[in-house]
Amino acid sequence: MARLLPLLFVHIALCGQLADAEVLAYNTSYRYLEKALKRFVQYYHLDPVALPDVNQTFEKTILFLTVQGEAILTNGSLAGLSTIHRTEYFHFGANRKGIEVYADFGVGPLHLHYAGNVTLVGITYGVDVIITIQNIRVVLQVFESLTEGLVVKDFRIKRMEGLTVTLHNRGVVSYIFNAIAKGAT
């Protein structure tokens, strides 16, 4: 997602419709940003968006017993980006050095889904991982100059609410997996 955010502001600059009289009026740039955010998600077909594969090893100690494992997650998708909206302050400025954009926006609920394999204690289980985030708020500050190009000066998650992670076993011995997974997470 961090790689797509700078594209948003390029999209605003290239594909926006500056002919709207309300965009040129004082103190209405936030409406333009909201329209541009919606157009950006629709234009690049970002709902749902494919996610990269994940391969992660882990180790957890439970009652003097160390559990080692590995998660290989594939076919990831993220749905809910069409709910993107401005949450607070938005600044769009231009001077002789370049263009600067500061935006505070939110999105939610987001739903992430992965299919994959989790190996715990030497046994591999086929799982579905479902992650839900009810609300997330992001601050982004981007500067574009003629010499440096597009530079992300600030990108941070300001607030995240309602994070739930659910693992569903696709195998026959799901009760064993559920017992081990509850202890390991």
Stockholm file with secondary structure:
# STOCKHOLM 1.0

chainA/1-185         MARLLPLLFVHIALCGQLADAEVLAYNTSYRYLEKALKRFVQYYHLDPVALPDVNQTFEKTILFLTVQGEAILTNGSLAGLSTIHRTEYFHFGANRKGIEVYADFGVGPLHLHYAGNVTLVGITYGVDVIITIQNIRVVLQVFESLTEGLVVKDFRIKRMEGLTVTLHNRGVVSYIFNAIAKGAT
#=GR chainA/1-185 SS CTTTHHHHHHHHHHHCCTTCHHHHSTTCHHHHHHHHHHHHHHHTTCSSEEECCEEEEEEEEETTEEEEEEEEEEEEEEECGGGCEEEEEEEEEEETTEEEEEEEEEECCEEEEEEEEEEETTEEEEEEEEEEEEEEEEEEEEEEETTTEEEEEEEEEEEEEEEEEEEEECSSCHHHHHHHHHHHC
#=GC SS_cons         CTTTHHHHHHHHHHHCCTTCHHHHSTTCHHHHHHHHHHHHHHHTTCSSEEECCEEEEEEEEETTEEEEEEEEEEEEEEECGGGCEEEEEEEEEEETTEEEEEEEEEECCEEEEEEEEEEETTEEEEEEEEEEEEEEEEEEEEEEETTTEEEEEEEEEEEEEEEEEEEEECSSCHHHHHHHHHHHC
//
